[in-house]
Amino acid sequence: MIEALRELSLKELLFESTIIAFIFRFVWGIFSEISNRIRQIFARRIRVYEIDIGLYPSEFDKVVDFYCLLIRYGTDSYLSGLASERDKFDGRLQNKILPITIAQTKDGKARFILRLPIHQRIGTQFKCFGEVKSSNELENVNKALNTCERIRSVSKSSSQFRNRVYFLLNDFGTSKSVEGIENNVCFPV
């Protein structure tokens, strides 16, 4: 009978320790996720960039909306080579679409106002695009962007988003993705 009590106590002890281990792992997982999110928030700062793009037809405001595709934090070359595990975690693919505001200046020129989150250690990789509301205007928007002073590498989308015209901003650096696509990069300051 004493052995039966010892066996029962051992089973209860194992059961209780399993429950305690499960609770500990669950709580640890929650706190790890919360601390990672807090660290990510403090690792990036939103900066506002005002970029004078030159002459731009004001009627295009009704034809096209401008956006910034935040691709990832960091560059592909850094993340595939020298990056720490933390940087690789922060540098995961984002593909977040951020709006770009256009302000017309008094002399008939346009200014992009871009609110871009910049990672403090590894920078931010992004690409701007115009989303044309009517496919009939796609060629006109493409031509207009090619005439803008601080815009280059204008290209129509070859993806499923056929109504997009992608471009690079001269004010930022560039980096090639693994697929060979050239994107803008804003390095940390």
TIDREN-785360 format. One line per 8 residues: number of its first residue (from 1); for each residue z, x, y of N, C-alpha, C, O. Coordinates in steps of 0.1 Angstrom, whole numbers, plus 2048, in hexadecimal, padded with zeros to 3 digits. Last residue first. Example, Ala and Ser with C-alpha at 12.3 -4.5 7.8 and 13.67 -1.06 7.14 Angstrom:
# residues 2
2) 847:880:7EA:847:889:7F5:84F:881:800:850:886:80B; 84E:884:7C7:84E:87B:7D3:84E:884:7DF:855:88E:7DF;
END
This chain:
# residues 189
189) 66E:8CB:A39:671:8D4:A45:67F:8D8:A46:683:8DF:A4F; 658:8C8:A1D:665:8C6:A24:667:8D0:A2F:662:8DB:A2F; 636:8BE:A22:640:8C7:A1C:64D:8C5:A24:64D:8C1:A2F; 621:8A6:A19:62A:8A9:A24:636:8B2:A1E:63E:8AC:A17; 600:8A5:A0F:60E:8A9:A0B:615:8AC:A18:610:8B3:A21; 5E4:892:A03:5EC:898:A0E:5FA:89B:A09:5FF:895:A00; 5CF:89B:9E7:5D9:892:9EE:5DF:89A:9FA:5E0:8A6:9FA; 5B4:89C:9D2:5BB:8A3:9DD:5C3:898:9E5:5BE:88E:9E9;
181) 5B3:89C:9AF:5B2:894:9BB:5BA:89B:9C6:5C6:89E:9C5; 5B7:8A8:997:5AD:8AE:9A0:5AB:8A6:9AD:5A2:8A9:9B4; 5CA:89E:986:5BD:899:984:5B3:89F:98D:5A7:89B:98C; 5E0:8AA:991:5DC:8AF:984:5CE:8AA:981:5C6:8B1:97B; 5D8:8AD:9B4:5DF:8A7:9A9:5DA:8AD:99C:5D0:8B5:99C; 5D9:8C5:9CE:5D1:8BE:9C4:5DA:8B9:9B9:5E4:8C0:9B5; 5E3:8C1:9F0:5E6:8C6:9E3:5DD:8BE:9D9:5DB:8B3:9DB; 5E7:8C8:A13:5E1:8C2:A08:5E4:8C9:9FB:5E8:8D4:9FB;
173) 5F9:8C1:A32:5F3:8CA:A28:5ED:8C2:A1C:5EE:8B5:A1C; 5F0:8AD:A4E:5F9:8B0:A43:5F1:8BA:A3A:5E5:8BB:A3A; 5DE:8A6:A61:5EB:8AA:A66:5F4:8AF:A5B:5FF:8B5:A5E; 5C7:89A:A57:5C7:8A8:A5A:5D4:8AE:A5D:5D6:8BA:A5C; 5C9:884:A3C:5CD:886:A4A:5CE:895:A4C:5D4:89D:A44; 5B0:876:A27:5BB:880:A29:5BD:881:A38:5B4:87F:A40; 5A9:856:A17:5A6:861:A20:5B3:86A:A21:5BE:866:A1E; 598:83A:A07:5A3:845:A07:59F:850:A11:593:852:A13;
165) 593:81A:A08:58D:826:A0D:598:830:A0F:5A1:82E:A17; 591:7FE:9F1:598:808:9F8:590:814:9FC:586:818:9F5; 585:7EB:9E1:585:7E8:9EF:58E:7F2:9F7:591:7F0:A03; 589:7F2:9C7:57C:7F5:9CD:57C:7F3:9DC:573:7F8:9E3; 59E:7FA:9B3:5A0:7F5:9C1:593:7F9:9C9:594:802:9D1; 598:807:99C:597:7F8:99C:599:7F2:9AA:596:7E6:9AC; 588:823:9AB:591:81D:9A1:58F:80E:9A2:585:809:9A7; 57B:830:9BE:574:82F:9B2:57C:828:9A7:579:828:99B;
157) 57B:82A:9E1:582:82A:9D4:579:828:9C8:56F:820:9C9; 569:840:9F7:56C:832:9F2:573:833:9E4:571:83D:9DD; 578:858:A0C:570:854:A00:574:846:9FC:57F:842:9FD; 57B:872:A23:57B:864:A21:572:861:A15:567:866:A13; 584:88C:A2C:582:889:A1E:583:87A:A1B:58A:875:A12; 598:885:A49:58E:88C:A42:58E:888:A33:596:880:A2F; 5A4:880:A6A:5A2:87B:A5D:597:882:A56:58C:885:A5C; 5A5:885:A85:5AF:88B:A7D:5AF:885:A6E:5B9:886:A67;
149) 58E:877:A91:591:885:A93:59A:88B:A89:598:897:A85; 578:861:A80:585:863:A86:588:872:A86:585:879:A7C; 561:85D:A73:55F:861:A80:56D:864:A87:56D:86A:A92; 568:853:A5A:562:860:A5A:560:865:A69:55F:872:A6A; 570:839:A61:57B:843:A5E:575:851:A5E:57C:85B:A61; 557:82D:A65:560:82E:A70:56B:839:A6D:56F:841:A76; 54C:82E:A4B:546:836:A56:54F:838:A61:550:843:A67; 55F:81D:A3E:55C:82B:A39:556:833:A44:55B:83F:A47;
141) 55A:805:A4C:568:80C:A4C:566:81A:A48:56C:823:A4E; 540:800:A44:543:802:A52:551:809:A54:552:812:A5C; 543:7FD:A28:53B:808:A2D:53E:80B:A3C:53E:816:A40; 553:7E5:A27:557:7F2:A21:550:7FE:A26:556:808:A2A; 54D:7CC:A2E:550:7D6:A39:554:7E3:A34:557:7EC:A3C; 549:7BE:A18:53D:7BF:A21:540:7CA:A2B:537:7D0:A31; 561:7BA:A0C:559:7C5:A07:54D:7C7:A10:547:7D2:A0F; 57C:7B4:A21:56F:7AF:A1D:567:7BB:A18:565:7C5:A1F;
133) 593:7C4:A26:594:7B6:A22:588:7B0:A1D:588:7A7:A14; 59A:7E4:A1B:591:7DC:A22:592:7CE:A1D:591:7CB:A11; 5B3:7F9:A20:5B0:7EF:A16:5A7:7E5:A1E:5AC:7DE:A27; 5B4:81C:A23:5B1:80F:A2A:5AD:805:A1F:5A4:807:A17; 5CD:834:A1B:5C0:82D:A18:5C0:820:A21:5CA:81B:A26; 5DB:854:A14:5DA:848:A1D:5CD:841:A18:5C3:847:A13; 5F2:863:9FE:5E4:861:A02:5E3:854:A09:5E8:84A:A05; 60B:87C:9F6:606:86F:9FA:5F7:86F:9FD:5F1:879:9FE;
125) 629:88C:9EE:61A:88C:9EC:615:87E:9EE:61B:874:9E9; 643:89D:9FE:63D:891:9FA:62E:891:9F9:628:897:A02; 65E:8B6:9F7:653:8B0:9FE:64E:8A3:9F8:654:89D:9EF; 673:8C1:9EB:666:8C3:9E4:65B:8BC:9EB:64F:8BD:9E7; 68B:8BD:9FA:689:8CA:9F3:67A:8CC:9EF:675:8D7:9F0; 68A:8A4:A07:68F:8B0:A0E:68D:8BD:A08:68C:8C7:A0E; 66E:88F:A08:679:894:9FF:67D:8A2:A06:674:8AA:A09; 668:877:A1F:665:884:A1C:671:88A:A14:67C:889:A18;
117) 658:858:A24:664:85F:A1F:660:86D:A1A:658:86E:A12; 647:84F:A41:646:855:A34:653:85C:A30:659:863:A37; 637:83A:A55:645:83D:A51:645:842:A43:643:83A:A39; 61E:83F:A6C:621:840:A5E:630:843:A5C:635:84D:A61; 607:833:A81:616:835:A80:61A:834:A72:619:829:A6C; 5E9:83F:A8F:5F0:83A:A83:5FF:83D:A85:603:847:A8A; 5D8:835:AAB:5E3:83D:AA6:5E9:837:A9A:5ED:82B:A9A; 5B9:836:ABC:5C2:82F:AB3:5CD:83A:AAE:5CA:846:AAE;
109) 5AB:831:ADD:5AD:839:AD1:5B8:832:AC8:5BF:829:ACD; 5A9:826:AF6:5A1:821:AEB:5A2:829:ADE:59A:826:AD5; 5BD:82F:B08:5AF:835:B09:5A6:831:AFD:59C:837:AFB; 5D4:823:B00:5CD:81E:B0C:5BF:823:B0D:5B7:81D:B13; 5D4:81F:ADC:5D8:826:AE8:5D0:820:AF4:5C6:819:AF2; 5DF:809:AC3:5D4:80D:ACB:5DA:814:AD8:5E3:80E:ADE; 5EE:810:AA4:5F1:80D:AB2:5E4:812:ABA:5E0:81D:AB8; 5F4:806:A84:5EA:80C:A8D:5ED:807:A9B:5EF:7FB:A9D;
101) 609:80E:A69:607:806:A75:5FC:80E:A7D:5FD:81A:A7E; 608:80E:A47:605:816:A52:602:80D:A5E:5F9:804:A5D; 61E:806:A2B:615:802:A36:614:80D:A41:61D:814:A44; 61E:815:A0B:625:813:A18:61B:80F:A22:610:815:A23; 621:812:9E9:618:810:9F4:620:80D:A01:628:803:A01; 628:82A:9D0:62D:820:9D9:623:81E:9E5:61F:828:9EA; 626:83C:9BA:61B:833:9BE:621:827:9C6:61E:81B:9C3; 637:84F:9AB:63C:844:9B3:632:839:9B5:634:82D:9B2;
93) 63E:865:991:634:85D:998:63A:851:99F:641:84A:998; 65A:87B:998:652:872:98F:648:86A:998:64A:869:9A4; 669:88E:9A5:65B:88E:9A7:653:885:99E:647:886:99C; 684:88B:99D:680:886:9AA:671:885:9AC:66C:87C:9B3; 680:898:984:685:88B:984:681:884:992:67C:879:992; 679:8B2:98D:670:8AA:985:673:89B:984:66B:893:984; 691:8B8:99A:685:8B7:9A2:67A:8AF:99A:673:8A7:9A0; 6A2:8BA:983:6A5:8B0:98E:698:8AE:997:695:8A2:99A;
85) 696:8CF:975:697:8C1:96F:699:8B7:97A:693:8AC:979; 682:8E2:98D:68E:8E0:985:68E:8D2:97E:685:8CA:982; 661:8F0:98D:66B:8E5:991:677:8E5:987:675:8E7:97B; 64C:901:988:659:906:98C:664:8FC:98E:670:900:990; 636:8EE:97B:63A:8FC:979:649:8FF:97B:651:900:972; 632:8D4:982:62E:8D8:974:632:8E6:971:631:8EA:966; 63A:8D3:99C:641:8CB:992:63E:8CF:984:646:8CE:97B; 627:8E3:9A9:635:8E7:9A9:63C:8DF:99E:644:8E6:996;
77) 60F:8D4:9A4:610:8E2:9A0:61F:8E6:99F:622:8ED:996; 615:8BB:9B0:613:8BC:9A2:614:8CA:99D:61A:8CC:992; 62F:8BB:9C8:621:8BC:9C5:620:8BE:9B6:62A:8C3:9AF; 647:8A2:9D4:643:8AE:9CF:634:8AF:9CB:62D:8A5:9CC; 647:880:9CB:64E:88A:9D3:64B:898:9CC:64D:899:9C0; 629:86D:9CB:635:873:9C5:63B:87C:9CE:636:880:9D9; 619:85B:9DB:616:85E:9CD:622:863:9C5:626:85E:9BB; 617:842:9F0:621:84D:9ED:61F:850:9DE:624:848:9D5;
69) 5FD:839:A01:601:839:9F3:60A:845:9F1:605:850:9F1; 5FC:826:A1E:5FE:834:A19:603:832:A0A:60D:82B:A08; 5E3:812:A2E:5EF:814:A26:5F0:823:A22:5E7:82A:A23; 5D4:7FA:A44:5D6:807:A3F:5E4:809:A38:5EE:803:A3C; 5BB:7E1:A42:5C9:7E4:A43:5CB:7F2:A3D:5C5:7F6:A34; 59E:7D4:A52:5A4:7DE:A49:5B3:7DF:A4C:5B7:7DF:A58; 596:7C0:A64:58E:7C3:A59:595:7CB:A4E:593:7CA:A42; 5A4:7BF:A7B:5A2:7B2:A74:59C:7B5:A66:59C:7AC:A5E;
61) 5A2:7D8:A85:5B0:7D3:A81:5AF:7C6:A79:5B8:7C4:A71; 589:7DD:A8D:58C:7DF:A7F:59A:7DB:A7B:59D:7DA:A6F; 587:7DA:AA8:585:7CE:AA0:587:7D0:A91:588:7C7:A8A; 58B:7F3:AB3:596:7EA:AB2:594:7DE:AAA:59E:7D8:AA5; 57E:810:AA4:57B:803:AA9:587:7F9:AA8:58C:7F7:A9D; 58A:82E:AB0:58A:825:AA4:588:817:AA9:58F:813:AB2; 58F:850:AB8:588:843:ABB:587:83B:AAE:584:840:AA3; 5AD:85E:AAB:5A1:85E:AB3:59B:850:AB5:5A2:846:AB3;
53) 5C5:85E:A9F:5BA:860:A96:5AD:860:A9E:5A2:862:A98; 5E4:86B:AA3:5D9:866:AAB:5CC:869:AA3:5C9:875:AA0; 600:862:A92:5F4:86B:A91:5E9:864:A99:5E4:859:A95; 621:864:A8E:617:85E:A97:60B:867:A97:60C:872:A9D; 639:860:A75:62E:868:A7B:624:860:A82:620:855:A7E; 65A:85F:A6D:64F:857:A73:645:861:A79:649:869:A82; 66A:864:A4E:666:869:A5B:65A:861:A60:652:85C:A58; 686:85F:A3B:67A:859:A40:677:85F:A4E:67F:85F:A57;
45) 690:877:A22:692:871:A30:685:86B:A34:67A:870:A32; 6A0:87C:A03:694:87A:A0B:698:873:A19:6A1:86B:A19; 6B8:87F:9F8:6AF:88A:9F6:6A2:888:9FE:69A:891:A00; 6C6:868:9F9:6CA:872:A03:6C0:87E:A02:6C0:886:A0B; 6BA:85A:9E4:6BA:854:9F2:6BC:85F:9FC:6B6:860:A06; 6C0:86A:9CE:6B2:868:9D2:6B1:863:9E0:6A9:867:9E8; 6DC:867:9CD:6D7:874:9D0:6C8:873:9D4:6C4:87A:9DE; 6DD:84C:9C6:6E3:850:9D3:6DD:85E:9D7:6DA:860:9E2;
37) 6D1:84D:9AD:6CB:845:9B7:6D0:849:9C5:6C8:84B:9CF; 6E3:85E:99F:6D5:862:9A1:6CF:85A:9AC:6C7:860:9B4; 6FA:84D:9A0:6FB:85A:9A7:6EC:860:9A9:6E9:866:9B3; 6F1:838:990:6F5:836:99E:6F5:843:9A6:6F0:843:9B1; 6EE:845:977:6E2:83F:97E:6E5:83C:98D:6DD:83E:995; 708:84E:972:6FD:857:973:6F1:851:97B:6EB:858:984; 715:835:970:719:83E:97B:70E:849:97D:70B:84D:988; 709:82B:959:708:824:965:70B:82D:971:703:82D:97B;
29) 710:83F:946:702:83C:949:700:835:956:6F7:838:95E; 72C:83C:946:726:849:94A:717:847:94E:712:84C:958; 72E:823:93B:733:825:949:72D:832:94E:729:833:95A; 723:828:921:71E:81E:92A:722:820:939:719:820:941; 735:83C:918:726:83F:919:720:835:923:717:838:92B; 74D:82D:917:74C:839:91F:73D:83D:922:73A:840:92D; 747:819:905:74A:816:913:749:822:91C:743:821:927; 742:829:8EE:738:820:8F3:73A:81D:902:731:81E:90A;
21) 75C:834:8EA:750:83D:8ED:745:835:8F3:73E:83A:8FC; 76B:81D:8E5:76E:825:8F1:762:82E:8F4:75F:830:900; 75F:815:8CD:75E:80C:8D9:761:814:8E6:75A:812:8F0; 766:82B:8BD:758:827:8BF:756:81F:8CC:74D:821:8D3; 782:829:8BD:77B:834:8C4:76C:832:8C6:767:837:8D0; 785:810:8AF:789:811:8BD:783:81D:8C4:77F:81C:8D0; 77B:818:896:775:80D:89D:778:80E:8AC:76F:80C:8B5; 78C:82D:88F:77E:82F:891:777:825:899:76F:827:8A1;
13) 7A4:81E:88E:7A3:829:897:794:82C:89A:790:82F:8A5; 79F:80C:879:7A1:807:887:79F:812:891:799:80F:89C; 79C:81E:865:791:816:868:793:810:876:789:810:87E; 7B6:829:865:7AB:832:868:79F:82A:86C:797:82E:875; 7C5:812:85F:7C7:819:86C:7BC:822:86F:7B7:822:87B; 7BC:80E:845:7BA:804:84F:7BB:80A:85D:7B3:807:866; 7C6:825:839:7B8:823:839:7B4:818:843:7AA:81A:84B; 7E1:821:83B:7DB:82D:842:7CC:82B:843:7C6:82E:84D;
5) 7E4:809:82C:7E7:809:83B:7E1:815:842:7DC:813:84D; 7DD:813:813:7D5:808:819:7D8:807:828:7CE:805:82F; 7F2:825:80F:7E4:82A:811:7DB:820:817:7D2:823:81F; 807:814:80D:807:81D:818:7F9:822:81A:7F5:824:826; 800:808:7F4:800:800:800:800:809:80D:7FA:805:817;
END
